[in-house]
Amino acid sequence: MKFTHEFLCSCGRTFQVSTYGDDPWPDAVCTQCGSMVSLINSLSVSVTAERLLNRSKVELDGGDYSLSILIGTIAVESFLARLFLKLKGMESYATTLTLPTPAQEEAWKDDF
């Protein structure tokens, strides 16, 4: 899914930076003043869920209410699933002092 972020340059021009999925934001250059824009991901449990919530707001502002509700629901479920796996990993690390294996994470997905 494509995610866009609108950025206001110091010269007053507004332009968009786009990325897909959880890929990093590409660097962009303002065509009017030549200044470079570098965006970083938010500090969150799930970057994808944050981007989905932003996309849901864009769809809501555009008037597509049904798609906004659908994307918002997916964002909340994605966030909760990632948070559950992160907390289970912390619990496992606290008792064993080793990082969880992929097999353990697959078993936790069934628990979720």
TORKOL-4160 file (C-alpha; in steps of 0.2 Angstrom, whole numbers, padded with zeros to 4 digits, m for minus):
112
<pt num="1" X="0000" Y="0000" Z="0000"/>
<pt num="2" X="0006" Y="0017" Z="m0004"/>
<pt num="3" X="0008" Y="0030" Z="0010"/>
<pt num="4" X="0011" Y="0049" Z="0007"/>
<pt num="5" X="0015" Y="0062" Z="0018"/>
<pt num="6" X="0013" Y="0081" Z="0014"/>
<pt num="7" X="0027" Y="0092" Z="0019"/>
<pt num="8" X="0028" Y="0111" Z="0020"/>
<pt num="9" X="0045" Y="0117" Z="0015"/>
<pt num="10" X="0053" Y="0133" Z="0023"/>
<pt num="11" X="0050" Y="0142" Z="0006"/>
<pt num="12" X="0031" Y="0140" Z="0008"/>
<pt num="13" X="0029" Y="0126" Z="m0006"/>
<pt num="14" X="0019" Y="0110" Z="m0001"/>
<pt num="15" X="0024" Y="0094" Z="m0009"/>
<pt num="16" X="0022" Y="0075" Z="m0005"/>
<pt num="17" X="0034" Y="0061" Z="m0001"/>
<pt num="18" X="0028" Y="0044" Z="m0004"/>
<pt num="19" X="0033" Y="0026" Z="0001"/>
<pt num="20" X="0026" Y="0009" Z="0001"/>
<pt num="21" X="0023" Y="m0003" Z="0016"/>
<pt num="22" X="0036" Y="m0001" Z="0030"/>
<pt num="23" X="0050" Y="0005" Z="0018"/>
<pt num="24" X="0060" Y="0020" Z="0024"/>
<pt num="25" X="0055" Y="0037" Z="0018"/>
<pt num="26" X="0065" Y="0043" Z="0003"/>
<pt num="27" X="0074" Y="0059" Z="0004"/>
<pt num="28" X="0066" Y="0073" Z="m0007"/>
<pt num="29" X="0072" Y="0089" Z="m0014"/>
<pt num="30" X="0061" Y="0105" Z="m0015"/>
<pt num="31" X="0060" Y="0110" Z="m0033"/>
<pt num="32" X="0057" Y="0128" Z="m0029"/>
<pt num="33" X="0072" Y="0132" Z="m0016"/>
<pt num="34" X="0082" Y="0116" Z="m0018"/>
<pt num="35" X="0082" Y="0111" Z="0001"/>
<pt num="36" X="0082" Y="0093" Z="0006"/>
<pt num="37" X="0069" Y="0085" Z="0016"/>
<pt num="38" X="0072" Y="0069" Z="0026"/>
<pt num="39" X="0058" Y="0060" Z="0035"/>
<pt num="40" X="0060" Y="0047" Z="0049"/>
<pt num="41" X="0048" Y="0034" Z="0055"/>
<pt num="42" X="0039" Y="0038" Z="0071"/>
<pt num="43" X="0044" Y="0029" Z="0087"/>
<pt num="44" X="0030" Y="0016" Z="0088"/>
<pt num="45" X="0027" Y="m0002" Z="0091"/>
<pt num="46" X="0021" Y="m0004" Z="0073"/>
<pt num="47" X="0026" Y="0009" Z="0060"/>
<pt num="48" X="0014" Y="0001" Z="0048"/>
<pt num="49" X="0000" Y="0003" Z="0060"/>
<pt num="50" X="0004" Y="0022" Z="0061"/>
<pt num="51" X="0005" Y="0024" Z="0043"/>
<pt num="52" X="m0012" Y="0015" Z="0041"/>
<pt num="53" X="m0020" Y="0027" Z="0053"/>
<pt num="54" X="m0013" Y="0041" Z="0044"/>
<pt num="55" X="m0020" Y="0034" Z="0027"/>
<pt num="56" X="m0036" Y="0031" Z="0036"/>
<pt num="57" X="m0037" Y="0050" Z="0040"/>
<pt num="58" X="m0033" Y="0055" Z="0022"/>
<pt num="59" X="m0047" Y="0044" Z="0016"/>
<pt num="60" X="m0059" Y="0051" Z="0029"/>
<pt num="61" X="m0054" Y="0069" Z="0024"/>
<pt num="62" X="m0057" Y="0064" Z="0006"/>
<pt num="63" X="m0074" Y="0059" Z="0010"/>
<pt num="64" X="m0072" Y="0040" Z="0007"/>
<pt num="65" X="m0079" Y="0035" Z="0024"/>
<pt num="66" X="m0081" Y="0016" Z="0021"/>
<pt num="67" X="m0063" Y="0014" Z="0016"/>
<pt num="68" X="m0057" Y="0025" Z="0030"/>
<pt num="69" X="m0066" Y="0013" Z="0043"/>
<pt num="70" X="m0059" Y="m0002" Z="0035"/>
<pt num="71" X="m0041" Y="0004" Z="0035"/>
<pt num="72" X="m0043" Y="0011" Z="0053"/>
<pt num="73" X="m0049" Y="m0006" Z="0058"/>
<pt num="74" X="m0034" Y="m0015" Z="0050"/>
<pt num="75" X="m0023" Y="m0002" Z="0058"/>
<pt num="76" X="m0029" Y="m0005" Z="0076"/>
<pt num="77" X="m0029" Y="m0024" Z="0073"/>
<pt num="78" X="m0011" Y="m0023" Z="0067"/>
<pt num="79" X="m0005" Y="m0012" Z="0081"/>
<pt num="80" X="m0013" Y="m0024" Z="0094"/>
<pt num="81" X="m0005" Y="m0039" Z="0086"/>
<pt num="82" X="0012" Y="m0031" Z="0086"/>
<pt num="83" X="0010" Y="m0025" Z="0104"/>
<pt num="84" X="0005" Y="m0043" Z="0109"/>
<pt num="85" X="0020" Y="m0051" Z="0101"/>
<pt num="86" X="0032" Y="m0038" Z="0108"/>
<pt num="87" X="0025" Y="m0040" Z="0126"/>
<pt num="88" X="0026" Y="m0059" Z="0124"/>
<pt num="89" X="0044" Y="m0057" Z="0118"/>
<pt num="90" X="0048" Y="m0046" Z="0133"/>
<pt num="91" X="0041" Y="m0059" Z="0145"/>
<pt num="92" X="0051" Y="m0073" Z="0137"/>
<pt num="93" X="0067" Y="m0063" Z="0137"/>
<pt num="94" X="0064" Y="m0058" Z="0156"/>
<pt num="95" X="0063" Y="m0077" Z="0160"/>
<pt num="96" X="0076" Y="m0085" Z="0148"/>
<pt num="97" X="0088" Y="m0070" Z="0144"/>
<pt num="98" X="0087" Y="m0075" Z="0126"/>
<pt num="99" X="0078" Y="m0068" Z="0111"/>
<pt num="100" X="0062" Y="m0077" Z="0106"/>
<pt num="101" X="0064" Y="m0089" Z="0091"/>
<pt num="102" X="0053" Y="m0088" Z="0075"/>
<pt num="103" X="0045" Y="m0104" Z="0081"/>
<pt num="104" X="0040" Y="m0096" Z="0097"/>
<pt num="105" X="0033" Y="m0081" Z="0088"/>
<pt num="106" X="0023" Y="m0093" Z="0077"/>
<pt num="107" X="0015" Y="m0101" Z="0092"/>
<pt num="108" X="0011" Y="m0084" Z="0100"/>
<pt num="109" X="0002" Y="m0079" Z="0084"/>
<pt num="110" X="m0010" Y="m0094" Z="0087"/>
<pt num="111" X="m0012" Y="m0088" Z="0105"/>
<pt num="112" X="m0017" Y="m0071" Z="0099"/>
